Amino acid sequence: MAVNLRGRSFLTLMDFTPEEIRYLLDLAHDLKAKKRSGIVGDSLKGKNVVLLFEKTSTRTRCAFEVGAMDEGAGVTFLDSKSSQMGKKESLEDTAKVLGRFYDGIEYRGYDQKVVEDLAKYAGVPVWNGLTDVDHPTQILADLLTIEEHVAKPLNKCKVVFVGDVRNNMAYAWMYGCAKMGMQFVAYGPAELCEQVDADVVARAREVAAQTGASIEVSSDLEAIKDADVLYTDIWASMGEEEQIPERVRLLTPYRVTEEMMAATGNPDAIFMHCLPSFHDFETTMAQSQEEIGYDIREVTDEVFRGPQSKVFDEAENRMHTIKAVMVATIGR
């Protein structure tokens, strides 16, 4: 059956069928091959997109900007200081205005309802660049990376998310694995496992029952056995410094080390991370916390820089998969 995503918003993978996600991945593989071959695209020629950023980002902004320009689109970037959305102008009014100017709108921020309301009122496709509960463009890039580095189909792969199992990446992975028939384990402290959003797990398991996926939350090290992918995220972002002592206490046993990679029992297991990462002490935040006695590294430098790490291939794939989303939804 032919897949047509023109005019669709990309708010969560839960809105898409496995066949539609497969289409986006295949398109991303094709667009990546064309870029590597120096073939200039024009699928977005004459289109304009706007990027709304309430949260800062390196990869998301660059991926949208380069991806759009590669295919001939114009790009406008607006951060919270550059837009009146929610301050002097309602979200609804802003969405309706931007929908008159632009062919597509990206939002990166906090509340999932914001990106949903933008899609409700804009009249053009809206793309979720990250919210507090989901990160679908990241998962699409991660799936592409797995296909490039794991010698088995997605529905035979096991992904283990290690650390704070309550965060948006853990939830986004539940959705992605459920849709693609994969085995997923959220592996973290029992105290945090108890705080995982039960509605998220229930929704993922409902889909998993149809696709053959499995969704597990566990504090047992045995749960990582036979993993094809160990995945983690930073323990605390900027602005969350007051939470660092407790996070370090809880999560230090879940730092991804060479020993943890070996504990999978799979010599071909790969390490992935959405970035940015605290893997050494070369950042001001890591240094300042080390000075007061806290090691905030969620992964050791040996793993991060080692042969099993695919983090920079993964980062590049943000561009190719985001380009695929834009081409599929507003391309000509």
TADAHU-V57924 format. One record per pair of residues at least 12 apart in sequence whose C-alpha atoms are under 7 Angstrom apart, sorted by sequence separation. I is the first residue (numbers start at 0). J is the second residue. If there is no record, write none. Layout:
i=I j=J
i=I j=J
//
This chain:
i=234 j=246
i=114 j=127
i=169 j=185
i=2 j=19
i=279 j=296
i=277 j=295
i=278 j=296
i=111 j=130
i=277 j=296
i=278 j=297
i=103 j=123
i=104 j=124
i=105 j=125
i=106 j=126
i=107 j=127
i=110 j=130
i=111 j=131
i=277 j=297
i=278 j=298
i=102 j=123
i=103 j=124
i=104 j=125
i=105 j=126
i=106 j=127
i=107 j=128
i=108 j=129
i=109 j=130
i=110 j=131
i=111 j=132
i=164 j=185
i=278 j=299
i=279 j=300
i=103 j=125
i=104 j=126
i=105 j=127
i=106 j=128
i=107 j=129
i=108 j=130
i=109 j=131
i=164 j=186
i=278 j=300
i=94 j=117
i=98 j=121
i=105 j=128
i=107 j=130
i=164 j=187
i=97 j=121
i=98 j=122
i=157 j=181
i=158 j=182
i=159 j=183
i=160 j=184
i=161 j=185
i=162 j=186
i=163 j=187
i=192 j=216
i=47 j=72
i=48 j=73
i=49 j=74
i=50 j=75
i=51 j=76
i=52 j=77
i=53 j=78
i=95 j=120
i=98 j=123
i=154 j=179
i=156 j=181
i=157 j=182
i=158 j=183
i=159 j=184
i=160 j=185
i=161 j=186
i=162 j=187
i=192 j=217
i=278 j=303
i=44 j=70
i=45 j=71
i=46 j=72
i=47 j=73
i=48 j=74
i=49 j=75
i=50 j=76
i=51 j=77
i=52 j=78
i=53 j=79
i=91 j=117
i=94 j=120
i=95 j=121
i=153 j=179
i=154 j=180
i=155 j=181
i=156 j=182
i=157 j=183
i=158 j=184
i=159 j=185
i=160 j=186
i=161 j=187
i=165 j=191
i=177 j=203
i=43 j=70
i=44 j=71
i=45 j=72
i=46 j=73
i=47 j=74
i=48 j=75
i=49 j=76
i=50 j=77
i=51 j=78
i=52 j=79
i=94 j=121
i=154 j=181
i=159 j=186
i=164 j=191
i=177 j=204
i=180 j=207
i=42 j=70
i=43 j=71
i=44 j=72
i=153 j=181
i=163 j=191
i=164 j=192
i=178 j=206
i=40 j=69
i=41 j=70
i=42 j=71
i=43 j=72
i=91 j=120
i=165 j=194
i=170 j=199
i=174 j=203
i=177 j=206
i=178 j=207
i=189 j=218
i=39 j=69
i=40 j=70
i=41 j=71
i=165 j=195
i=173 j=203
i=177 j=207
i=180 j=210
i=182 j=212
i=183 j=213
i=184 j=214
i=185 j=215
i=186 j=216
i=187 j=217
i=188 j=218
i=164 j=195
i=179 j=210
i=180 j=211
i=181 j=212
i=182 j=213
i=183 j=214
i=184 j=215
i=185 j=216
i=186 j=217
i=187 j=218
i=178 j=210
i=180 j=212
i=181 j=213
i=182 j=214
i=183 j=215
i=184 j=216
i=185 j=217
i=186 j=218
i=134 j=167
i=138 j=171
i=177 j=210
i=184 j=217
i=132 j=166
i=133 j=167
i=134 j=168
i=138 j=172
i=132 j=167
i=133 j=168
i=177 j=212
i=131 j=167
i=135 j=171
i=176 j=212
i=177 j=213
i=133 j=170
i=134 j=171
i=138 j=175
i=226 j=263
i=270 j=307
i=271 j=308
i=132 j=170
i=133 j=171
i=224 j=262
i=225 j=263
i=269 j=307
i=270 j=308
i=271 j=309
i=272 j=310
i=224 j=263
i=225 j=264
i=226 j=265
i=268 j=307
i=269 j=308
i=270 j=309
i=271 j=310
i=223 j=263
i=224 j=264
i=225 j=265
i=228 j=268
i=229 j=269
i=230 j=270
i=231 j=271
i=232 j=272
i=269 j=309
i=173 j=214
i=227 j=268
i=228 j=269
i=229 j=270
i=230 j=271
i=231 j=272
i=232 j=273
i=226 j=268
i=227 j=269
i=228 j=270
i=229 j=271
i=230 j=272
i=255 j=297
i=256 j=298
i=228 j=271
i=233 j=276
i=254 j=297
i=255 j=298
i=256 j=299
i=233 j=277
i=254 j=298
i=255 j=299
i=257 j=302
i=247 j=293
i=256 j=302
i=247 j=295
i=49 j=101
i=48 j=101
i=54 j=107
i=47 j=101
i=48 j=102
i=49 j=103
i=50 j=104
i=51 j=105
i=52 j=106
i=53 j=107
i=54 j=108
i=47 j=102
i=48 j=103
i=49 j=104
i=50 j=105
i=51 j=106
i=52 j=107
i=53 j=108
i=46 j=102
i=47 j=103
i=48 j=104
i=49 j=105
i=50 j=106
i=51 j=107
i=52 j=108
i=188 j=249
i=234 j=295
i=234 j=297
i=159 j=223
i=233 j=297
i=232 j=297
i=187 j=253
i=159 j=226
i=158 j=226
i=161 j=229
i=59 j=128
i=157 j=226
i=158 j=227
i=159 j=228
i=160 j=229
i=161 j=230
i=162 j=231
i=157 j=227
i=158 j=228
i=159 j=229
i=160 j=230
i=161 j=231
i=156 j=227
i=157 j=228
i=158 j=229
i=159 j=230
i=160 j=231
i=163 j=234
i=162 j=250
i=162 j=253
i=161 j=253
i=8 j=118
i=8 j=124
i=9 j=125
i=10 j=126
i=6 j=123
i=7 j=124
i=8 j=125
i=9 j=126
i=10 j=127
i=6 j=124
i=8 j=126
i=9 j=127
i=24 j=143
i=11 j=133
i=12 j=135
i=11 j=135
i=13 j=174
i=17 j=178
i=12 j=174
i=17 j=179
i=12 j=175
i=144 j=312
i=144 j=313
i=141 j=313
i=144 j=316
i=140 j=313
i=140 j=316
i=140 j=317
i=137 j=317
i=140 j=320
i=139 j=320
i=136 j=321
i=124 j=328
i=102 j=329
i=66 j=318
i=66 j=319
i=62 j=317
i=63 j=318
i=66 j=321
i=67 j=322
i=58 j=314
i=62 j=318
i=66 j=322
i=63 j=321
i=62 j=321
i=63 j=322
i=43 j=326
i=42 j=326
i=43 j=330
i=31 j=319
i=42 j=330
i=43 j=331
i=30 j=319
i=42 j=331
i=27 j=319
i=27 j=320
i=24 j=320
i=27 j=323
i=26 j=323
i=23 j=323
i=23 j=324
i=7 j=328
i=5 j=327
i=6 j=328
i=4 j=327
i=5 j=328
i=6 j=329
i=4 j=328
i=5 j=329
//
